[in-house]
Amino acid sequence: MAPHAYWKGTLKLSLVSCPVVLYPATTAAEKTRFHLINRETGNRLKQQMIDSETGEVVESEQKGRGYELRKGKYVAIEPEELEAVQIESNHTIDIESFVPSEEIDQRYLNHPYYIAPDGKAAVDAFAVIRDAMKDQDRVALAKIVLTNREHIIAIEPLGKGLLGTTLRFPYELRDEDQFFDDIKSPKITRDMVDLAGHILHTKAAHFDPSKFKDEYETALKALVKRKASGRTIELPEPEERPSNVVSLMDALKQSLKGRGGKKTAAKSHARRATGRRQAARKTHRSTARHRKAG
């Protein structure tokens, strides 16, 4: 049985429309969470709002929202004023365009949602829209209002349903140039790149999220279980940090040696690459000799 729907409305493609429901595709329910407590009594703590200047406790009826114009200077915004600019949801996902999936910059992807038909009567129209998108191999872009804010949502087929992912707006992304401009362009040898390529080859795999293990979450659960049972928690000895690698080439070579059983595959891959380069050089020399003879 599906959980309670996060959003209900209509998915619309031109004159074709059908009722749909949205469910969050992610959850944090299984993550270990902690509360602030009083160590002496074991009771949970309650937070209070304090005026930053007077130090006095601010009661609920005195709390408001303000936008900082400059340091320490705020303009108060009343709830009814916010309501005046909020976008009223018409509970419609109106598809505006279809774009190739490879054109969507991964940095824009925000929150994923499962989209399913709402009721038996919606199944036919839903299937038509879904299957048409499968045939075109494109992603639909539409607008949707969630929590009083308008979002752009990218929609694509996923199994029997659809996956909708809200997208960030351009102003929410930082320009990569401010982080990458200072990266130098050192002179590295072809051999170094080839060695790194061999390491990549030995680690080649397929995307399988079932192999992702949150070791910290597992350790947290074990810690809580041990503490709750009254067992003493033994603190581990601090690990020594490895010294900085002086030679990049040595590090690359050592990485290949440490691959164990996969080392043979790396050597085979390296021999093939070397053989291709030697064959290319022989061809080049042979061509040069023919030119001189001519």
C-alpha positions in Angstrom: 0.0 0.0 0.0 1.4 3.4 -1.1 2.0 6.0 1.6 0.0 9.2 1.9 0.4 11.4 -1.2 2.5 14.5 -0.9 0.7 16.3 -3.7 -2.4 15.7 -5.8 -3.3 17.3 -9.1 -3.5 16.9 -12.8 -0.7 16.0 -15.3 -1.5 17.8 -18.6 0.0 17.3 -22.1 -1.8 19.7 -24.5 -5.5 18.5 -24.4 -4.6 15.1 -22.7 -4.8 15.2 -18.9 -5.1 12.8 -16.0 -5.2 13.0 -12.2 -1.9 12.1 -10.6 -0.3 11.9 -7.2 3.3 12.7 -6.1 5.2 10.8 -3.5 8.7 11.8 -2.2 11.2 9.3 -3.7 13.6 9.7 -0.8 13.3 9.4 3.0 15.5 10.1 6.0 13.3 8.1 8.4 16.0 5.4 8.9 18.8 7.8 9.8 19.9 7.9 13.4 19.0 11.2 15.0 19.9 12.7 18.3 18.1 15.2 20.6 19.7 17.7 23.0 19.2 16.5 26.6 20.1 17.6 30.1 23.0 15.3 31.1 22.0 15.5 34.8 18.3 14.7 34.4 18.3 12.9 31.1 15.4 15.2 30.0 15.1 16.6 26.6 15.9 20.3 26.2 13.6 22.9 24.7 15.1 25.8 22.7 14.0 29.4 23.2 14.4 32.5 21.0 16.5 35.2 22.5 16.7 38.8 21.4 20.2 39.3 20.2 20.5 42.8 21.7 18.5 42.7 25.0 19.1 39.0 25.8 15.4 38.6 26.7 13.3 35.6 25.8 11.0 36.3 22.9 7.5 34.8 23.2 5.7 33.2 20.2 3.4 36.2 19.6 6.4 38.5 19.3 8.2 36.5 16.6 8.1 37.7 13.0 10.1 37.6 9.8 12.5 40.2 8.6 14.9 40.7 5.7 18.3 42.1 6.5 18.9 45.2 4.4 22.3 45.8 5.9 24.2 44.6 9.0 21.8 44.7 11.9 19.1 46.5 10.0 15.9 44.6 9.1 12.7 45.3 7.3 9.7 43.4 8.9 7.5 41.3 6.5 4.1 40.5 7.8 2.4 37.1 7.1 -0.4 38.7 5.0 2.2 40.5 2.9 3.8 37.2 2.1 0.5 35.8 1.2 0.1 38.6 -1.4 3.1 37.4 -3.4 2.6 33.7 -2.9 1.7 31.8 -6.1 -1.7 30.0 -5.8 -1.5 26.4 -6.9 -3.8 25.4 -9.6 -2.7 21.8 -8.9 -1.7 21.2 -12.5 1.5 20.0 -14.0 1.3 21.5 -17.4 4.1 20.1 -19.6 5.7 22.9 -21.6 8.5 21.3 -23.5 10.5 18.1 -24.0 14.3 18.2 -24.0 17.1 15.5 -24.5 18.0 14.1 -21.1 21.7 14.6 -21.8 21.2 18.3 -22.0 20.1 18.6 -18.3 23.1 19.7 -16.2 23.2 17.3 -13.2 23.8 20.2 -10.9 20.3 21.4 -11.4 18.7 18.2 -10.1 17.1 18.7 -6.7 14.4 16.6 -5.1 13.0 13.4 -6.8 9.3 12.4 -6.7 7.4 9.4 -7.9 4.4 10.3 -10.1 1.5 7.8 -10.3 -2.0 7.8 -11.7 -4.7 8.8 -9.2 -7.4 6.2 -9.6 -8.3 3.7 -12.2 -9.9 6.2 -14.6 -6.5 8.0 -14.9 -4.5 4.9 -16.0 -5.2 5.0 -19.7 -4.2 8.7 -20.2 -1.3 8.3 -17.8 0.0 5.3 -19.9 -0.3 7.2 -23.1 1.8 10.1 -21.8 4.3 7.8 -20.2 4.8 5.6 -23.3 5.0 8.5 -25.7 7.8 9.9 -23.6 9.6 6.5 -23.7 9.3 6.4 -27.5 10.8 9.9 -27.9 13.5 9.4 -25.3 13.1 12.9 -23.9 12.5 14.5 -20.6 9.4 16.7 -20.0 9.8 20.1 -18.4 6.8 21.5 -16.5 5.9 23.9 -13.7 4.5 22.9 -10.4 3.6 24.8 -7.2 4.8 23.0 -4.0 4.6 24.7 -0.6 3.6 28.0 -2.1 6.7 28.1 -4.3 6.8 27.6 -8.1 9.3 24.9 -9.3 10.4 23.6 -12.6 10.1 19.8 -12.6 11.7 17.4 -15.0 9.6 14.3 -15.7 10.7 11.0 -17.3 9.4 7.4 -17.4 10.4 5.1 -14.6 9.1 1.5 -14.8 5.3 1.7 -14.8 5.3 5.2 -13.5 7.1 8.5 -13.9 9.9 10.2 -12.0 9.6 13.9 -11.4 12.7 15.8 -10.2 12.4 19.4 -9.2 15.2 21.6 -10.7 17.2 24.3 -9.1 17.0 27.8 -10.6 20.2 29.3 -12.1 20.6 31.7 -9.1 20.9 28.7 -6.8 24.1 27.5 -8.6 27.5 28.8 -7.9 29.7 29.6 -10.9 32.4 26.9 -11.2 35.0 29.4 -12.5 35.5 30.9 -9.0 36.6 27.5 -7.8 38.5 26.2 -10.8 40.2 29.3 -12.1 43.1 29.0 -9.7 43.8 25.3 -10.6 47.2 25.2 -12.3 48.0 23.2 -15.5 51.1 21.3 -14.6 53.2 19.4 -17.1 52.5 15.7 -16.6 54.0 12.9 -18.7 52.1 10.6 -21.0 53.3 7.6 -18.9 51.7 9.1 -15.8 48.3 9.4 -17.6 48.7 5.9 -18.9 49.4 4.5 -15.5 46.4 6.3 -14.0 44.3 4.9 -16.9 45.4 1.4 -16.1 44.3 1.9 -12.4 40.9 3.1 -13.7 40.7 0.0 -15.9 41.2 -2.3 -12.9 38.4 -0.5 -11.0 35.9 -0.6 -13.9 32.4 -1.6 -12.6 28.7 -1.0 -13.1 26.5 1.4 -11.1 25.0 -0.7 -8.3 23.6 1.3 -5.4 22.8 -1.9 -3.4 26.6 -2.0 -2.7 26.5 1.4 -1.1 27.1 0.9 2.6 26.7 3.7 5.1 29.3 2.5 7.6 28.9 5.6 9.8 25.2 5.0 10.2 25.9 1.3 11.0 28.4 2.3 13.6 26.0 4.9 15.1 23.3 2.2 15.6 25.8 -0.2 17.2 27.0 2.6 19.5 23.5 3.4 20.6 22.7 -0.3 21.2 25.9 -0.8 23.3 25.3 2.3 25.3 21.6 1.5 25.9 22.6 -2.0 27.2 25.0 -0.4 29.7 28.2 -1.5 28.1 31.4 0.6 28.2 32.3 2.4 25.0 36.0 1.9 24.2 37.5 4.9 22.3 39.7 3.9 19.4 43.3 5.0 19.2 43.8 8.0 16.9 45.1 6.8 13.5 48.4 8.2 12.2 48.0 10.3 9.1 50.0 9.0 6.2 52.9 11.1 5.1 52.6 13.1 2.0 53.6 11.3 -1.2 56.7 12.8 -2.7 56.7 11.0 -6.0 53.5 10.9 -8.0 55.0 8.3 -10.4 55.9 6.0 -7.5 52.4 6.3 -6.1 50.9 5.3 -9.4 53.2 2.3 -9.7 52.5 1.3 -6.2 48.7 1.6 -6.8 49.0 -0.9 -9.7 51.1 -3.3 -7.6 48.5 -3.3 -4.8 45.6 -4.4 -7.0 46.4 -8.1 -6.4 44.4 -10.4 -8.6 43.5 -7.5 -10.9 47.1 -6.7 -11.6 47.3 -9.1 -14.4 44.5 -7.4 -16.2 46.2 -4.1 -15.8 49.4 -5.5 -17.2 47.6 -7.0 -20.1 45.9 -3.7 -20.8 49.3 -1.9 -20.5 50.9 -4.3 -22.9 48.2 -3.8 -25.4 48.5 0.0 -25.2 52.3 -0.2 -25.4 52.0 -2.6 -28.4 49.8 -0.1 -30.2 52.2 2.7 -29.6 55.2 0.6 -30.8 53.3 -0.5 -33.9 52.4 3.2 -34.6 56.1 4.2 -34.3 57.2 1.4 -36.7 54.6 2.5 -39.2 55.8 6.0 -38.9 59.5 5.0 -39.4 58.6 2.8 -42.4 56.7 5.6 -44.0 59.6 8.0 -43.4 62.0 5.5 -45.1 59.8 5.2 -48.1 59.6 9.0 -48.5 63.5 9.2 -48.4 63.8 6.4 -50.9 61.3 8.1 -53.2 
